[in-house]
Amino acid sequence: MHTIKRGVKCHDIMDRVGNYWNQNLKLCLKSNGYTQETFAKAYKKQYGTGNQADVYRWLNVGNMSGSSGKRIGLPSYDTMKRIADFFHVTVGYLTGETDYETFEMERACKYFGVSEKTGKVLKKITGSTHDCIEYGYQSDNYKRIIDAFFGSERFSEFIYDLRQLDESYSEDALVLKKLELRYGKKALDEVRRLQYSEIDYEHDPAAPKLPELQIEIWNALESADGECYENSFKIKLAHYELRESFERLIDSLYPR
């Protein structure tokens, strides 16, 4: 029984790796503007091996082969390495071991403390592959613009004002989160429903009497609403200051 369980887990792992491989390899083809046919030709020209039938198998790992009737397995490691090198990514990215396409991307994102998503956005702007802005034809211009934007002395002021706005929004979310942790979302939603019902529980003497807990939640929600209302003025001010800050940033780059 124990051996069977281990086998099942192994199959699950291989299925998962195969799914990642298929998904990421297809993404590599698409982002670089290749079809199966053009990739096969380019791959063979670079490495002297491989054809369209091979590419089909590489893109369908885990599926049943029509010719052999067996599941298509992963390519050999040497082939996987060549495919990864061809697309300038790591084998780990293709097999789902890491979300980072390259070691360089991983190091850069970790050094600057940003997510891979942010790294990919910057690469999409300044890169030269087919999935980049204008297919990379203007990549040097975009690099210059991004460099000037981040390098401006006004940029840090803009980020500071953006943080002020972010904190104001976070305060609203925190007020409600505390109530949710204390009473539970279901209880809060029920009291909210009562607050907006046709029955005036606060002023109508004929209204049904609410349980003590619901009265407590009612008061807590009204207090939270008051806090959020006061915070709305901070949010408006932060919005205004952020717009002013952004205008100063643009003016520093492109004086009127």
N, C-alpha and C positions, 0 to 999 in steps of 0.2 A: 504493500500500500504506500509506503514511504517513497519507494522508487517511482511510482506512478505520479505522485504529487510533484516530485522534482522534475519529471519529464514534462508535465503540463506547464510548470513555471518556465522551463527552458523554451518551450514552444511559444509561450506568451511573449517572452523577451525577444525571440527571433522575429515574431510577427511585428512587434513594436519597432524594432530596428529596421525591418524591411519597409514598414510604412513611412518611417522618417526618411529613409534612403530614397524611396520613390518620390516623396513629396519635395524634398530638398533638391534632388537632381533635376526634377522637372522645373523647379524654380530657377535653377542655375541656367538651364537651357533658355527659358523664357526671358530672363533678365539680360541675357547676352544675345538675344535675337536669333537663337538657333532652332531649327526644326530637327527632327531625328535624322533626316537625310543630310542636312548641312553639317550637323555636329559630327556624324560618322565620317564625312569627308575630311573635315578639319582635324579630327582626332587621328585618323589614319595618316594624314599628311605630316602631323607632328611626331607621331610615335611609330609609324610604319606598320600598324596593326589595327584590327577592329573594322567592323562593317555595320550596315544598318540593322542586320539581324541581332548583332551583339548589343547595339544601342537599345533595341526593343526589349531584350532580356534585362538589361540594366535598369530600365524604367518600369519593369513589371515584376520586381522581386516579390516572392510570396504567392504569385498567381500560378495557375496551372499552365504548363506548357502544352500547346496543342500537338506538338510532334512527339514528345516523350510521354506525355500524360503525368509527368511529375511536377512538383512545385519548383519554381525557379528560385535558385538560391542566390545569395550575394556573390558578386564577382570576387575573384581572388584578391588578396590584399594588395599585390603589386598593381593590379588593374584599378582598384579603388584609389590607390595613391596617385596613379597617373591621371585619373579622372579629376581628383581633387586638385592636383597641380595645374591641370588644364584650365580649371575655372578659378584658380587662385584662392581656393578655400582649403579647409582642413578636412581630413577623413572624419574626424570627430563631429564636425558640423553636418556632414552628409548622413552620418549614422545616428544623429540626434544625441550624441554624448555631450555636446555643448551647443548653446544657441548662437555662439559667436562664430561668424563665418571664417575669421582668420585669427591667428594669435595676435597680429597687430591690432585688430579691432578690439580684442579682449583687453590687451594691455592699455590701449588708449582710453577705453571706457572706464576701466578700473582706476587709471591714473587720475582722470578728471572727475571721477565720482559720478558718472552719468550712466544711464541705462543703455543697453544695446540699441533700443529703439531710437534714442537720441543720436547715437553714433550712426545708425543707418540713415536717419534723416539728413545729417550733415554729408554723408557719403553720397546720398541721392542728389544733393545740391552741387557738390564739388567734384563728383566722380565722372567717369567717362564711359560707363557701360550703357547698354541700351535702355535700362530702366531708370536712368538718371534724367534730370531736367535737360531738355533739348539734346538728349543722347550724348551729352558731354561735349558738344561742339563749342559751348560757351563756358566750359569748366574753369578756364583760367580767369575769366571775368567773375564768375561766381565765387571762386576762391578769394579773389581780391576784395569783393564786396563783403563776404563773410568775415574776412580778416579785419577789415576796416570797422565793421559793425561791432565785433567783439572787442577790438582793440581801442575803441573810442573811450575817452575819459568819462563821457556821459553815460556809457553803458552800465557802469556800476551803479550810478544814480537811478537809472531806469529799473534795474533789478531790485534795488532797495525798495522803490515805490511799489513794484510788483509784489514783493514780499509783504508789504503793509496791506495790500488788497487781499492777498491770500490768507493772511492771519485774520482779517475781518470776516471772511467767509468761513474760516475754520472755527471761529468762535460760535457762530450760529450752529454749525454742525455738532460742536462739542456740547452745547447746552442740551440739545435734543438727544444726543448719544447718552449722556449721563442719565436722563430720565428713562431711556430705553433699557439701560443696564439695571436700573433700580426697580422698575415696574414691569418690564417686558413689553415688547411691541404690540402684542395682542391686546393687553389691558389699555395701553395708550390709544390704540385705534378705536377701541370700544367707547372710551370716554370722549374722544373726538367726535364720534358719531352722535353721542348724546348731546354734545355742545351745539351741533349743527342740526339737531332734530327740531321738529315743530313745537315740541314741549319746552316751555321756559322753566327749567328746573331751578333757576336761581330766584325768580321773582313770583312765580305762580304758586300760591299756597295749596292749590289743588293738585299740583304735580306730584308724582310718586316720589317717595323719599329714597335717595340713593344710598347705597352702603358706604360706610365710613372710608373704605379704601378708595372708592371711586371719587368721593368728595376730596380726598387728599390728592389724588391724581389730577382732578379738575383744577384745584388751586395751583398745583405744581405746573401744569400746562399754561395757565394764565400768567404765572410768574415768568415762565420761559418765553412766552409770547412778548411780554414786556421787555425782556432782555434783548430779544431779537429785533424789536422795534427800535430800541435805542441804538443797537448796533447798525441798523440800516443807514443811519446818518454817517457813521464811520465809513461804511462801504461807499456811500455816495462821494464823500470827501476823498477817499482813496482812489476812486475811479477818476475824479477830476485831476488829482495830483499825478496819476499815472499818465493820463493823456498829455499833461503839460511836460512831464519828464520825457515822454516819447518824442514830442515835438522838438524839444531841445536836442535830443540825440540825433534826430534827422537833420536839424539845422547845423549841427556840428560836422556832419558828413557832407552835406550839400547846402552851403550857405545861400540864403536868398539874395 
